[in-house]
């Protein structure tokens, strides 16, 4: 089962964000293992391995539709990726090992909003992969 971790640079998440993340974790429990950590730095070069894919959520990165994200997740799962990590936060210059960037919005989002939105997008992606309806 694919493990997905949201790494938050902020030290604490707001109560509504935690409640939303817990709800998506419950909804996704049959599809993937969703988890999150707060107050962490992104993995560095020494933390790299072929089964781990690290993606920085950044306003200037490319954006994907829900079906495109579902396809990306499917491709990663079939190619042997067992752990997807999404880093939510501003990077210190020169820090972090990232395979790619992903934008959720051209507008700068706070960490709580970005993390919860990413969890919702992951949920949509798995609904698509399972051939189930999702809200457009």
Helices and strands as residue ranges (DSSP letters): E 3-8, H 15-27, E 33-38, G 45-47, E 52-57, H 66-78, E 83-88, E 100-102, H 111-129
